[in-house]
Amino acid sequence: MAEFIYKASDRTGKIVEGSLDSEDEPAVVTKLRSMGYIPIKIKADTGTQALSRSFNLNITLSSPFNKVSNKHLLSFTQELSTLIKAGLPLDRSLVVITEVTDNEFLKETVQELLKEVRGGKSFSEALAKHPRVFSRLYVNMIKAGEAGGVMDVVLERLVDFLEGSQELKSIITNAIIYPALLVMVMGGAVAFLLTFVVPRFVGVFESTGQELPVPTQILLTFSNGVKSYWWLIATVCIALYAWFRTYTKSEQGRLKWDSLKLKLGPIRDLILKIEVARMSRTLGTLIKSGVPILQSLGIVREIIGNVVIADSISFIQKAVKEGKGVSSPMKKAGVFPSLATHMIRVGEETGNMEEMLLKVAETYDREVQNAVKRFISVLEPVLICGMAVIVICIIVPILLAIVSINDITF
C-alpha cells in the first residue's frame, strides 16, 4: 500500500484535497468516485512533495517569459477533459482549474477565458485570443468539438495528441543531453589545458634556451593566442552564431539550410521520421475530430519545422483541392518515405484514413526512437575519440619538449 495525495472536485465545483492509502493510482480514482468526487490530480507521496511544490513555484514566479510549457498545457487539457466528462459545465470547470493550477500565467489566462465564456463567446473564440498558449490546432479541434457537440471526445483526443507529442519531444531531448554535456566537458578541458596547463610550461621551456620541437612551438603559439585574444575569439563566435541565426530566419536562408539538412544521410532520415510522425498525428487527430481536410492540411503546414517538407504539404493541399487525394501527391512530392505513403493510400482506399494516419504516427514514433538510439550510439564514440585526439594533440607536443630538455648536456 502507498499513500497518494489528491486534488478533487465535488459536483458543485468545490475543491477537495487530501490523501488516501491505496495500491495504485486507478484504485485511488475508483475510491474518489465512490465518494462522489471528480479526480483532478493524483500523485504518489514520496516524501518530497513539499520540496517539489516549492521548486515548481519558484520556477513559475521567477520565469521572465510568462510562458505556458507543453507540460502545463497538457495538464490543463487533462483536467478540463476530466471535469467536462464528469458533467461539470464549462464555466464551472474553468473555475476549478484556476484554483488548482500552479502556473500563474496559465491561471490568469484561464480567468480571462472564463470572462469571455461568461460574456457569451464560444470557448474556441476565447481560446483564439491567446495564440501564445493555444495553437491553431488546439483552437480548431475545440471548434469542431463545439460544432459536433462532442467536446468531451475532442478533449480526450487533444490529451492523446499532446501526450504523444510530449513523449516524442522528451525522447529527443533526453537523447541529446549526454552528447551535449560531453561536448561541454570536452570544450572546458581543452580551454583549461590551453589557458592554465600549457602556459606553466612556457617559463620552463624558455629558461633552457634550447630550440623547441616544431609541434611544441605551434602549441605554445596557439595557447598564447587563445590566452591573449580569447575575447576576440568569443566575439567572432558570437557574431557568426548571430549571423547564422539571422540568415536561417530569412526565407532564402532557411530554405537553403533545410534543403542541406535533407541531403545529409543520417540527419535526413531522422528529420523525415520526426516530421512524418508530427504530420500524421496532427492530420489524423484533426480529421478525426471533424476538421475539414483542407483546413487540417493548412494547420499541419504551420507546425512542420522544415520548409522543404512544409512546401510539400502545400503541394498536397493544392492537389486535394483538385480532387487528387492525399497519397498520390504525397508520392509525387518525392520527400516522404514510401512506407508512410503506402499506409496512407491504404487508409484512403478503405475509407479509414484518419485511423491510418494515427497508425503512421505510432509507427514513426518507434522509428524515431530507434533512429535516435542508433544516432547517439554512433555519436558518443565519435565524440570520445575526437576528445582523445584533441587531448593527444596537446599532450604530445608537451612530452616532446620535456624529452628535448632531458637531452640537454650540462
C-alpha positions in Angstrom: 0.0 0.0 0.0 1.2 3.5 -0.8 -0.1 7.0 0.1 -1.4 9.2 -2.7 -2.1 12.9 -2.5 -5.1 14.1 -4.4 -7.0 17.1 -5.6 -10.6 16.6 -6.5 -13.9 18.4 -7.1 -17.4 17.7 -5.9 -20.4 18.1 -8.1 -20.7 21.8 -7.2 -17.1 22.5 -8.2 -15.7 22.8 -4.7 -12.0 21.8 -4.4 -11.2 19.0 -2.0 -7.6 18.0 -1.1 -6.3 15.1 0.9 -4.5 11.7 0.8 -5.5 8.1 0.5 -3.7 4.8 1.1 -4.2 2.6 -1.9 -2.4 0.0 -4.1 -2.1 2.2 -7.2 -3.5 5.4 -8.9 -6.5 3.7 -10.6 -7.6 2.4 -7.2 -7.5 6.0 -5.9 -9.6 7.2 -8.8 -12.2 4.5 -8.0 -12.3 5.4 -4.3 -12.7 9.1 -5.1 -15.5 8.5 -7.5 -17.3 6.2 -4.9 -17.0 9.2 -2.5 -18.8 11.4 -5.1 -15.6 13.3 -6.1 -14.2 14.1 -9.5 -10.4 13.3 -9.5 -8.3 16.2 -10.9 -4.7 15.5 -9.7 -3.3 12.4 -8.1 0.4 12.0 -7.1 2.2 9.4 -5.1 3.5 10.9 -1.8 7.3 10.2 -2.0 8.1 12.5 1.0 9.4 15.2 -1.4 6.1 16.7 -2.4 6.6 19.9 -0.4 10.0 20.4 -1.9 8.8 19.7 -5.4 5.9 22.2 -5.0 8.2 24.8 -3.6 10.7 24.3 -6.5 7.9 24.4 -9.1 6.6 27.6 -7.5 9.9 29.3 -7.6 10.4 28.4 -11.2 7.0 29.7 -12.1 7.4 33.0 -10.3 11.0 33.6 -11.5 10.3 32.9 -15.1 10.9 36.0 -17.1 8.9 34.9 -20.1 5.5 34.1 -18.5 5.2 31.2 -20.9 3.0 28.1 -20.6 5.0 25.0 -21.3 3.7 21.9 -23.1 3.6 20.1 -19.8 1.3 22.8 -18.2 -0.9 22.8 -21.4 -1.2 19.0 -21.2 -2.1 19.3 -17.5 -4.8 21.9 -18.3 -6.3 19.8 -21.0 -6.3 16.7 -18.9 -8.1 18.5 -16.0 -10.6 20.1 -18.3 -11.3 16.8 -20.1 -11.9 15.1 -16.7 -14.2 17.8 -15.5 -16.3 18.1 -18.7 -16.6 14.3 -18.9 -17.8 14.2 -15.4 -20.7 16.5 -16.3 -19.5 19.9 -14.9 -20.4 22.9 -17.0 -17.6 24.6 -18.9 -17.6 27.8 -16.8 -17.5 25.8 -13.6 -14.8 23.6 -14.9 -12.6 26.7 -15.7 -13.2 28.0 -12.1 -12.0 24.7 -10.7 -8.9 24.8 -12.9 -8.0 28.3 -11.8 -8.0 27.0 -8.2 -5.7 24.0 -8.8 -3.2 25.2 -11.4 0.3 26.1 -10.2 1.3 28.2 -13.2 0.5 31.9 -12.6 0.4 32.9 -16.3 -1.9 30.0 -17.1 -4.1 30.9 -14.2 -4.5 34.4 -15.5 -5.2 33.1 -19.0 -7.9 30.7 -17.7 -9.5 33.5 -15.8 -9.6 35.6 -19.0 -11.2 32.6 -20.8 -13.8 32.3 -18.1 -14.7 36.0 -18.5 -15.0 35.6 -22.3 -17.2 32.4 -22.0 -19.5 34.0 -19.4 -19.6 37.1 -21.7 -21.3 35.0 -24.4 -18.4 34.0 -26.5 -17.7 30.4 -27.6 -14.8 28.5 -26.0 -13.0 28.3 -29.3 -13.3 32.1 -29.8 -12.0 32.7 -26.3 -9.0 30.3 -26.9 -8.2 32.1 -30.2 -7.5 35.3 -28.3 -4.5 33.6 -26.6 -2.3 32.3 -29.5 0.8 32.3 -27.2 -0.8 29.5 -25.3 -3.3 27.7 -27.6 -2.2 26.8 -31.1 -4.4 26.9 -34.2 -4.6 23.1 -34.0 -6.0 23.4 -30.4 -8.5 26.1 -31.3 -9.8 24.3 -34.4 -10.2 21.0 -32.7 -12.2 22.7 -29.9 -14.3 24.5 -32.6 -15.0 21.1 -34.3 -16.0 19.7 -30.9 -18.4 22.5 -30.2 -20.0 22.2 -33.7 -20.5 18.4 -33.3 -21.5 18.6 -29.6 -18.6 16.2 -28.7 -16.4 18.5 -26.6 -15.5 15.7 -24.2 -14.4 13.4 -27.0 -12.3 16.1 -28.7 -10.6 17.0 -25.3 -9.7 13.3 -24.9 -8.1 13.3 -28.4 -6.3 16.5 -27.6 -4.9 14.8 -24.4 -3.7 11.9 -26.5 -2.2 14.2 -29.1 -0.3 16.3 -26.5 0.9 13.2 -24.6 2.2 11.7 -27.9 3.9 15.0 -28.8 5.4 15.4 -25.3 6.7 11.9 -25.3 8.4 12.3 -28.7 9.9 15.6 -27.6 11.2 14.0 -24.3 12.8 11.2 -26.1 14.7 13.5 -28.4 15.7 15.9 -25.6 16.9 13.1 -23.3 18.9 11.7 -26.1 20.7 15.0 -26.8 21.6 15.7 -23.2 24.5 13.3 -22.9 26.3 14.3 -26.1 25.7 18.0 -25.3 27.3 17.5 -21.8 30.2 15.6 -23.4 30.9 18.5 -25.8 30.8 21.0 -23.0 33.2 18.9 -20.9 35.5 18.5 -23.9 35.5 22.2 -24.6 36.1 23.0 -20.9 39.0 20.5 -20.7 40.7 21.9 -23.8 40.2 25.5 -22.6 41.8 24.6 -19.2 44.7 22.9 -20.8 45.4 25.7 -23.2 45.0 28.6 -20.8 46.3 27.1 -17.5 48.4 24.0 -18.0 50.4 24.8 -21.2 51.4 28.4 -20.1 53.0 26.9 -16.9 55.5 25.1 -19.1 56.4 28.2 -21.1 58.8 29.5 -18.5 60.5 26.1 -18.1 61.0 25.7 -21.8 62.3 29.3 -22.3 64.8 29.0 -19.5 66.6 26.2 -21.3 67.4 28.4 -24.2 67.1 25.3 -26.4 65.0 25.4 -29.6 61.8 23.6 -29.0 60.3 21.0 -31.4 58.1 22.4 -34.1 54.9 20.8 -32.6 55.6 22.4 -29.3 56.2 25.8 -30.9 52.9 25.6 -32.7 51.1 24.6 -29.5 52.6 27.4 -27.5 51.7 29.9 -30.2 48.2 28.7 -30.3 48.0 28.7 -26.4 49.3 32.3 -26.3 46.8 33.3 -28.9 43.9 31.8 -27.0 45.0 33.4 -23.8 45.7 36.8 -25.2 42.8 37.1 -27.7 40.1 34.9 -26.1 37.8 38.0 -26.2 38.2 38.3 -29.9 37.6 34.6 -30.4 34.5 34.8 -28.3 33.3 37.9 -30.2 33.8 36.2 -33.6 32.0 33.0 -32.4 29.0 35.1 -31.1 28.9 37.2 -34.3 29.0 34.0 -36.5 26.2 32.5 -34.4 24.1 35.7 -34.6 24.7 35.8 -38.4 23.7 32.2 -38.8 20.5 32.7 -36.8 19.6 35.8 -38.8 20.4 34.1 -42.1 18.4 30.9 -41.3 15.4 33.0 -40.3 15.3 34.7 -43.7 13.1 32.9 -46.3 16.1 32.1 -48.7 18.5 31.2 -45.9 16.0 28.9 -44.2 15.2 27.2 -47.4 18.9 26.5 -48.2 19.6 25.3 -44.7 16.6 23.0 -44.6 17.5 21.7 -48.0 21.0 21.0 -46.9 19.8 19.0 -43.8 17.7 16.8 -46.1 20.8 16.0 -48.2 22.8 14.6 -45.2 22.1 10.9 -45.0 21.6 10.1 -41.2 20.2 13.6 -40.4 17.8 13.4 -43.4 16.5 10.1 -42.1 15.9 11.3 -38.6 14.3 14.7 -39.7 11.9 12.9 -42.1 10.8 10.5 -39.4 10.2 13.2 -36.9 8.3 15.4 -39.3 6.2 12.5 -40.7 5.3 11.4 -37.2 4.3 15.0 -36.3 2.4 15.5 -39.6 0.5 12.2 -39.3 -0.5 12.6 -35.7 -1.7 16.2 -36.3 -3.6 15.5 -39.5 -5.2 12.3 -38.2 -6.3 14.0 -35.0 -7.8 16.9 -36.8 -9.7 14.9 -39.4 -10.9 12.5 -36.7 -12.2 15.5 -34.7 -14.2 16.8 -37.7 -11.9 19.5 -39.0 -12.1 19.6 -42.9 -9.1 18.1 -44.6 -8.1 21.3 -46.5 -8.2 23.3 -43.3 -6.3 20.5 -41.5 -3.5 20.5 -44.1 -3.2 24.2 -43.7 -2.7 23.8 -39.9 -0.2 20.9 -40.5 1.9 23.1 -42.8 2.3 25.6 -40.0 3.6 23.1 -37.4 6.2 21.5 -39.8 9.7 22.7 -38.9 11.3 22.0 -42.2 10.5 24.5 -45.0 11.0 21.9 -47.8 8.6 19.5 -46.2 6.1 22.3 -45.5 6.2 23.3 -49.1 5.4 19.7 -50.0 2.3 19.9 -47.7 1.2 23.0 -49.7 1.6 20.9 -52.9 -0.6 18.2 -51.4 -3.1 20.8 -50.2 -3.4 22.1 -53.8 -3.8 18.6 -55.2 -6.5 17.8 -52.7 -8.4 20.9 -53.8 -8.3 19.4 -57.3 -9.7 16.1 -56.1 -6.5 14.1 -56.3 -6.5 12.7 -52.8 -3.5 12.7 -50.4 -1.4 9.7 -51.1 -0.8 10.3 -54.8 0.5 13.9 -54.5 2.5 12.8 -51.4 4.3 10.3 -53.5 4.9 12.8 -56.3 6.4 15.3 -53.8 9.4 12.9 -53.5 10.0 13.8 -49.9 8.0 11.4 -47.8 9.1 7.8 -47.0 7.4 5.2 -49.2 6.1 3.3 -46.1 4.1 6.4 -45.0 2.8 7.0 -48.5 1.7 3.4 -48.8 -0.1 3.3 -45.5 -2.0 6.5 -46.2 -3.0 5.1 -49.6 -4.4 2.0 -47.9 -6.3 4.3 -45.5 -7.8 6.3 -48.4 -8.9 3.1 -50.2 -10.5 1.7 -47.1 -12.2 5.0 -46.1 -10.4 5.0 -42.8 -7.6 7.5 -43.4 -7.7 9.2 -40.0 -7.1 5.9 -38.2 -4.3 5.0 -40.6 -2.7 8.4 -40.1 -2.5 7.8 -36.4 -1.0 4.3 -37.0 1.6 6.0 -39.3 2.4 8.4 -36.3 2.8 5.4 -34.0 5.0 3.6 -36.5 7.3 6.6 -37.0 7.4 7.4 -33.3 9.0 4.0 -32.8 11.2 4.6 -35.8 12.3 7.9 -34.3 13.2 6.2 -31.0 15.3 3.6 -32.8 16.9 6.2 -35.1 17.8 8.4 -32.2 19.3 5.5 -30.3 21.4 4.5 -33.4 22.5 8.1 -33.9 23.6 8.5 -30.3 25.3 5.1 -30.3 27.4 6.3 -33.2 27.8 9.9 -31.9 29.1 9.1 -28.5 32.2 7.1 -29.5 32.9 9.7 -32.2 32.9 12.5 -29.6 35.0 10.5 -27.2 37.5 9.7 -30.0 37.5 13.4 -31.0 38.2 14.4 -27.4 41.0 11.9 -27.2 42.6 13.2 -30.4 42.5 16.8 -29.2 44.0 15.9 -25.8 46.7 13.9 -27.6 47.5 16.9 -29.8 48.1 19.0 -26.7 49.9 16.4 -24.6 52.3 15.1 -27.2 54.0 18.4 -28.0 54.5 18.9 -24.3 56.0 15.5 -23.9 58.3 16.2 -26.9 59.5 19.4 -25.3 60.2 17.6 -22.0 62.2 14.9 -23.8 64.2 17.5 -25.7 65.0 19.3 -22.3 66.2 16.0 -20.9 68.6 15.6 -23.8 70.4 18.9 -22.9 74.1 18.3 -21.9 75.0 20.4 -18.9 
